[in-house]
Amino acid sequence: MTAQTRGRIRHVALSVRDPWETAAFYKQALGLEEVLELDGPLAEGVFLTDGVVNLALLHFKSDEASQGTGVDFVGIHHIGFWVDDVVEQGKIARTTGATWIMGDPNNPHGYEIKHTDLDGIIFDIAAHGWVGSQKEPGGEGNVANPNPRRRLAKFDERRARAEAKVAAIRAGSVPAAAE
């Protein structure tokens, strides 16, 4: 095995009821930037960034897709670490007690190889970062994952409705507990 390297927390995934409403909240409340929308086999969602860390706002499509948390779970789903060598770091994690749950642990270009820690908390490791993330901000040889700024037209209505709701709450015209 190679020497252990430091994983960098560069991805946090939240399981939410409405990714567009949650995205509108974080964009208006904290100034996060939207980087893309997703409609994949496991989940639909919105990815935001602060310029260093990617925040995935996901609504899982089934209990199986949720990787054990359940389709109705709301909260922190998993955290992601950008590592130098996904195969070796995965071996180190598993010999330390992690349980592999998803992704190809032998793919050196692996993306989101998911494990659980000793308490059953999901984490993933990736050989490259997530959209809007940076590996070593300010460091020599920093790698930044590009921001494709991709929006899906099929979500235009949901996005507009969510942005209007959060803007109305912010303006004080709709009490937050009203809906």
ZADO-1210 file (C-alpha; in nm, 4 decimals, padded with zeros to 6 digits):
<atoms>
<atom x="00.0000" y="00.0000" z="00.0000" code="MET" pos="1"/>
<atom x="00.1067" y="00.3548" z="-00.0625" code="THR" pos="2"/>
<atom x="00.1386" y="00.6055" z="00.2183" code="ALA" pos="3"/>
<atom x="-00.1882" y="00.7401" z="00.3455" code="GLN" pos="4"/>
<atom x="-00.2846" y="01.0805" z="00.2156" code="THR" pos="5"/>
<atom x="-00.5228" y="01.3350" z="00.3558" code="ARG" pos="6"/>
<atom x="-00.8755" y="01.3298" z="00.2197" code="GLY" pos="7"/>
<atom x="-01.0261" y="01.6683" z="00.1529" code="ARG" pos="8"/>
<atom x="-01.3933" y="01.7289" z="00.2374" code="ILE" pos="9"/>
<atom x="-01.5242" y="01.8733" z="-00.0875" code="ARG" pos="10"/>
<atom x="-01.8804" y="01.7405" z="-00.1104" code="HIS" pos="11"/>
<atom x="-02.1788" y="01.7353" z="00.1233" code="VAL" pos="12"/>
<atom x="-02.5053" y="01.5782" z="00.0076" code="ALA" pos="13"/>
<atom x="-02.8365" y="01.6618" z="00.1683" code="LEU" pos="14"/>
<atom x="-03.1464" y="01.4517" z="00.1161" code="SER" pos="15"/>
<atom x="-03.4315" y="01.7035" z="00.0822" code="VAL" pos="16"/>
<atom x="-03.8007" y="01.7089" z="-00.0081" code="ARG" pos="17"/>
<atom x="-03.7623" y="01.9726" z="-00.2811" code="ASP" pos="18"/>
<atom x="-03.4115" y="02.0370" z="-00.4179" code="PRO" pos="19"/>
<atom x="-03.5179" y="02.3554" z="-00.5983" code="TRP" pos="20"/>
<atom x="-03.6760" y="02.5104" z="-00.2906" code="GLU" pos="21"/>
<atom x="-03.3716" y="02.4194" z="-00.0810" code="THR" pos="22"/>
<atom x="-03.1409" y="02.5584" z="-00.3514" code="ALA" pos="23"/>
<atom x="-03.3356" y="02.8865" z="-00.3655" code="ALA" pos="24"/>
<atom x="-03.3014" y="02.9117" z="00.0131" code="PHE" pos="25"/>
<atom x="-02.9232" y="02.8566" z="00.0179" code="TYR" pos="26"/>
<atom x="-02.8663" y="03.0851" z="-00.2804" code="LYS" pos="27"/>
<atom x="-03.0630" y="03.3708" z="-00.1209" code="GLN" pos="28"/>
<atom x="-02.9686" y="03.3089" z="00.2435" code="ALA" pos="29"/>
<atom x="-02.5968" y="03.2387" z="00.1992" code="LEU" pos="30"/>
<atom x="-02.5087" y="03.3433" z="-00.1554" code="GLY" pos="31"/>
<atom x="-02.4167" y="02.9964" z="-00.2818" code="LEU" pos="32"/>
<atom x="-02.3869" y="02.9566" z="-00.6576" code="GLU" pos="33"/>
<atom x="-02.5835" y="02.7018" z="-00.8594" code="GLU" pos="34"/>
<atom x="-02.3623" y="02.4777" z="-01.0721" code="VAL" pos="35"/>
<atom x="-02.5979" y="02.2238" z="-01.2228" code="LEU" pos="36"/>
<atom x="-02.9225" y="02.0333" z="-01.2097" code="GLU" pos="37"/>
<atom x="-02.9406" y="01.6555" z="-01.2157" code="LEU" pos="38"/>
<atom x="-03.2016" y="01.4008" z="-01.3133" code="ASP" pos="39"/>
<atom x="-03.0231" y="01.0678" z="-01.2766" code="GLY" pos="40"/>
<atom x="-03.1312" y="00.7107" z="-01.2142" code="PRO" pos="41"/>
<atom x="-03.0918" y="00.7475" z="-00.8346" code="LEU" pos="42"/>
<atom x="-03.1996" y="01.1046" z="-00.7666" code="ALA" pos="43"/>
<atom x="-03.2945" y="01.4425" z="-00.9004" code="GLU" pos="44"/>
<atom x="-03.1331" y="01.7489" z="-00.7615" code="GLY" pos="45"/>
<atom x="-02.9417" y="02.0724" z="-00.7669" code="VAL" pos="46"/>
<atom x="-02.5709" y="02.1210" z="-00.6997" code="PHE" pos="47"/>
<atom x="-02.4455" y="02.4422" z="-00.5393" code="LEU" pos="48"/>
<atom x="-02.0967" y="02.5639" z="-00.4494" code="THR" pos="49"/>
<atom x="-01.9230" y="02.8145" z="-00.2275" code="ASP" pos="50"/>
<atom x="-01.6279" y="02.7979" z="-00.4674" code="GLY" pos="51"/>
<atom x="-01.4468" y="02.5216" z="-00.2773" code="VAL" pos="52"/>
<atom x="-01.7070" y="02.2699" z="-00.1576" code="VAL" pos="53"/>
<atom x="-01.9929" y="02.1192" z="-00.3586" code="ASN" pos="54"/>
<atom x="-02.3340" y="02.0989" z="-00.1883" code="LEU" pos="55"/>
<atom x="-02.5656" y="01.8423" z="-00.3494" code="ALA" pos="56"/>
<atom x="-02.9372" y="01.8822" z="-00.2763" code="LEU" pos="57"/>
<atom x="-03.0932" y="01.5494" z="-00.3672" code="LEU" pos="58"/>
<atom x="-03.4360" y="01.3918" z="-00.3697" code="HIS" pos="59"/>
<atom x="-03.3883" y="01.0167" z="-00.4033" code="PHE" pos="60"/>
<atom x="-03.6234" y="00.8291" z="-00.6346" code="LYS" pos="61"/>
<atom x="-03.6560" y="00.5106" z="-00.4285" code="SER" pos="62"/>
<atom x="-03.5586" y="00.3516" z="-00.0988" code="ASP" pos="63"/>
<atom x="-03.2950" y="00.1456" z="-00.2792" code="GLU" pos="64"/>
<atom x="-03.1502" y="00.4540" z="-00.4490" code="ALA" pos="65"/>
<atom x="-03.1202" y="00.6269" z="-00.1107" code="SER" pos="66"/>
<atom x="-02.8528" y="00.3718" z="-00.0090" code="GLN" pos="67"/>
<atom x="-03.0227" y="00.2764" z="00.3146" code="GLY" pos="68"/>
<atom x="-03.1592" y="00.6069" z="00.4439" code="THR" pos="69"/>
<atom x="-03.5059" y="00.5756" z="00.2877" code="GLY" pos="70"/>
<atom x="-03.6720" y="00.7851" z="00.0201" code="VAL" pos="71"/>
<atom x="-03.8417" y="01.0132" z="00.2772" code="ASP" pos="72"/>
<atom x="-03.5280" y="01.0842" z="00.4818" code="PHE" pos="73"/>
<atom x="-03.4416" y="01.4537" z="00.5127" code="VAL" pos="74"/>
<atom x="-03.0979" y="01.5517" z="00.6405" code="GLY" pos="75"/>
<atom x="-02.7306" y="01.5050" z="00.5726" code="ILE" pos="76"/>
<atom x="-02.7093" y="01.2008" z="00.3469" code="HIS" pos="77"/>
<atom x="-02.3340" y="01.1706" z="00.2971" code="HIS" pos="78"/>
<atom x="-02.0059" y="01.3564" z="00.2775" code="ILE" pos="79"/>
<atom x="-01.7486" y="01.3239" z="00.0022" code="GLY" pos="80"/>
<atom x="-01.3719" y="01.3251" z="00.0158" code="PHE" pos="81"/>
<atom x="-01.1426" y="01.4131" z="-00.2745" code="TRP" pos="82"/>
<atom x="-00.8485" y="01.1741" z="-00.2421" code="VAL" pos="83"/>
<atom x="-00.5244" y="01.1299" z="-00.4336" code="ASP" pos="84"/>
<atom x="-00.5672" y="00.7565" z="-00.5008" code="ASP" pos="85"/>
<atom x="-00.9231" y="00.6249" z="-00.4770" code="VAL" pos="86"/>
<atom x="-00.8247" y="00.2564" z="-00.4947" code="VAL" pos="87"/>
<atom x="-00.5603" y="00.2754" z="-00.2207" code="GLU" pos="88"/>
<atom x="-00.7623" y="00.5106" z="-00.0008" code="GLN" pos="89"/>
<atom x="-01.0599" y="00.2757" z="-00.0314" code="GLY" pos="90"/>
<atom x="-00.8437" y="-00.0174" z="00.0801" code="LYS" pos="91"/>
<atom x="-00.7205" y="00.1836" z="00.3782" code="ILE" pos="92"/>
<atom x="-01.0766" y="00.2821" z="00.4698" code="ALA" pos="93"/>
<atom x="-01.2000" y="-00.0780" z="00.4483" code="ARG" pos="94"/>
<atom x="-00.9101" y="-00.2174" z="00.6544" code="THR" pos="95"/>
<atom x="-00.9936" y="00.0500" z="00.9125" code="THR" pos="96"/>
<atom x="-01.3517" y="-00.0787" z="00.9378" code="GLY" pos="97"/>
<atom x="-01.5438" y="00.0973" z="00.6592" code="ALA" pos="98"/>
<atom x="-01.8024" y="-00.1045" z="00.4684" code="THR" pos="99"/>
<atom x="-01.8173" y="-00.0628" z="00.0903" code="TRP" pos="100"/>
<atom x="-02.1737" y="-00.0095" z="-00.0379" code="ILE" pos="101"/>
<atom x="-02.1603" y="00.1301" z="-00.3922" code="MET" pos="102"/>
<atom x="-01.9334" y="00.2114" z="-00.6880" code="GLY" pos="103"/>
<atom x="-01.6354" y="00.0261" z="-00.8326" code="ASP" pos="104"/>
<atom x="-01.3651" y="00.0225" z="-00.5611" code="PRO" pos="105"/>
<atom x="-01.1042" y="-00.0948" z="-00.8151" code="ASN" pos="106"/>
<atom x="-01.1515" y="00.1884" z="-01.0655" code="ASN" pos="107"/>
<atom x="-00.8560" y="00.4294" z="-01.0306" code="PRO" pos="108"/>
<atom x="-01.0714" y="00.7040" z="-01.1866" code="HIS" pos="109"/>
<atom x="-01.3587" y="00.6185" z="-00.9546" code="GLY" pos="110"/>
<atom x="-01.6273" y="00.8665" z="-00.8744" code="TYR" pos="111"/>
<atom x="-01.8195" y="00.8484" z="-00.5510" code="GLU" pos="112"/>
<atom x="-01.7119" y="00.5100" z="-00.4234" code="ILE" pos="113"/>
<atom x="-01.9512" y="00.4917" z="-00.1294" code="LYS" pos="114"/>
<atom x="-01.8783" y="00.3369" z="00.2092" code="HIS" pos="115"/>
<atom x="-02.0202" y="00.3556" z="00.5587" code="THR" pos="116"/>
<atom x="-01.8100" y="00.4394" z="00.8606" code="ASP" pos="117"/>
<atom x="-01.8179" y="00.2601" z="01.1968" code="LEU" pos="118"/>
<atom x="-02.1495" y="00.4312" z="01.2855" code="ASP" pos="119"/>
<atom x="-02.3112" y="00.3572" z="00.9490" code="GLY" pos="120"/>
<atom x="-02.2697" y="00.7132" z="00.8197" code="ILE" pos="121"/>
<atom x="-02.2284" y="00.7217" z="00.4420" code="ILE" pos="122"/>
<atom x="-01.9183" y="00.8783" z="00.2906" code="PHE" pos="123"/>
<atom x="-01.7740" y="00.8625" z="-00.0534" code="ASP" pos="124"/>
<atom x="-01.4318" y="00.9048" z="-00.2031" code="ILE" pos="125"/>
<atom x="-01.3531" y="01.0359" z="-00.5483" code="ALA" pos="126"/>
<atom x="-01.0417" y="01.0539" z="-00.7608" code="ALA" pos="127"/>
<atom x="-01.1521" y="01.3928" z="-00.8865" code="HIS" pos="128"/>
<atom x="-01.3734" y="01.6568" z="-00.7361" code="GLY" pos="129"/>
<atom x="-01.7322" y="01.7540" z="-00.7742" code="TRP" pos="130"/>
<atom x="-01.8578" y="02.0422" z="-00.9885" code="VAL" pos="131"/>
<atom x="-01.7648" y="02.3732" z="-00.8322" code="GLY" pos="132"/>
<atom x="-01.5070" y="02.2214" z="-00.5954" code="SER" pos="133"/>
<atom x="-01.1340" y="02.2832" z="-00.5623" code="GLN" pos="134"/>
<atom x="-00.8817" y="02.0340" z="-00.4334" code="LYS" pos="135"/>
<atom x="-00.6227" y="02.2663" z="-00.2722" code="GLU" pos="136"/>
<atom x="-00.7545" y="02.6250" z="-00.2770" code="PRO" pos="137"/>
<atom x="-00.4605" y="02.8644" z="-00.2946" code="GLY" pos="138"/>
<atom x="-00.2139" y="02.5759" z="-00.3109" code="GLY" pos="139"/>
<atom x="00.0443" y="02.5100" z="-00.5739" code="GLU" pos="140"/>
<atom x="-00.1005" y="02.2795" z="-00.8371" code="GLY" pos="141"/>
<atom x="-00.4607" y="02.3360" z="-00.7219" code="ASN" pos="142"/>
<atom x="-00.7164" y="02.1470" z="-00.9294" code="VAL" pos="143"/>
<atom x="-01.0614" y="02.2989" z="-00.9768" code="ALA" pos="144"/>
<atom x="-01.3522" y="02.0958" z="-01.1069" code="ASN" pos="145"/>
<atom x="-01.5196" y="02.2973" z="-01.3829" code="PRO" pos="146"/>
<atom x="-01.8599" y="02.4531" z="-01.3392" code="ASN" pos="147"/>
<atom x="-02.0792" y="02.3574" z="-01.6376" code="PRO" pos="148"/>
<atom x="-02.3731" y="02.5716" z="-01.5159" code="ARG" pos="149"/>
<atom x="-02.6231" y="02.3226" z="-01.6557" code="ARG" pos="150"/>
<atom x="-02.9948" y="02.3709" z="-01.6067" code="ARG" pos="151"/>
<atom x="-03.2603" y="02.1293" z="-01.7267" code="LEU" pos="152"/>
<atom x="-03.5626" y="02.2865" z="-01.8974" code="ALA" pos="153"/>
<atom x="-03.7901" y="02.0196" z="-01.7505" code="LYS" pos="154"/>
<atom x="-03.7364" y="02.1806" z="-01.4079" code="PHE" pos="155"/>
<atom x="-03.8038" y="02.5427" z="-01.5117" code="ASP" pos="156"/>
<atom x="-04.1470" y="02.5579" z="-01.3457" code="GLU" pos="157"/>
<atom x="-04.0291" y="02.3972" z="-01.0210" code="ARG" pos="158"/>
<atom x="-03.7275" y="02.6279" z="-01.0072" code="ARG" pos="159"/>
<atom x="-03.9369" y="02.9403" z="-01.0680" code="ALA" pos="160"/>
<atom x="-04.1973" y="02.8395" z="-00.8076" code="ARG" pos="161"/>
<atom x="-03.9271" y="02.7688" z="-00.5480" code="ALA" pos="162"/>
<atom x="-03.7419" y="03.0947" z="-00.6139" code="GLU" pos="163"/>
<atom x="-04.0685" y="03.2922" z="-00.5879" code="ALA" pos="164"/>
<atom x="-04.1604" y="03.1238" z="-00.2591" code="LYS" pos="165"/>
<atom x="-03.8227" y="03.1921" z="-00.0986" code="VAL" pos="166"/>
<atom x="-03.8200" y="03.5510" z="-00.2285" code="ALA" pos="167"/>
<atom x="-04.1691" y="03.6045" z="-00.0806" code="ALA" pos="168"/>
<atom x="-04.0575" y="03.4651" z="00.2546" code="ILE" pos="169"/>
<atom x="-03.7540" y="03.6914" z="00.2482" code="ARG" pos="170"/>
<atom x="-03.9706" y="03.9923" z="00.1655" code="ALA" pos="171"/>
<atom x="-04.1940" y="03.9077" z="00.4595" code="GLY" pos="172"/>
<atom x="-04.5067" y="03.8540" z="00.2531" code="SER" pos="173"/>
<atom x="-04.5411" y="03.4826" z="00.3302" code="VAL" pos="174"/>
<atom x="-04.4834" y="03.3539" z="00.6833" code="PRO" pos="175"/>
<atom x="-04.2263" y="03.0708" z="00.6732" code="ALA" pos="176"/>
<atom x="-04.4571" y="02.8399" z="00.8714" code="ALA" pos="177"/>
<atom x="-04.7555" y="02.9060" z="00.6422" code="ALA" pos="178"/>
<atom x="-04.6789" y="02.6281" z="00.3992" code="GLU" pos="179"/>
</atoms>
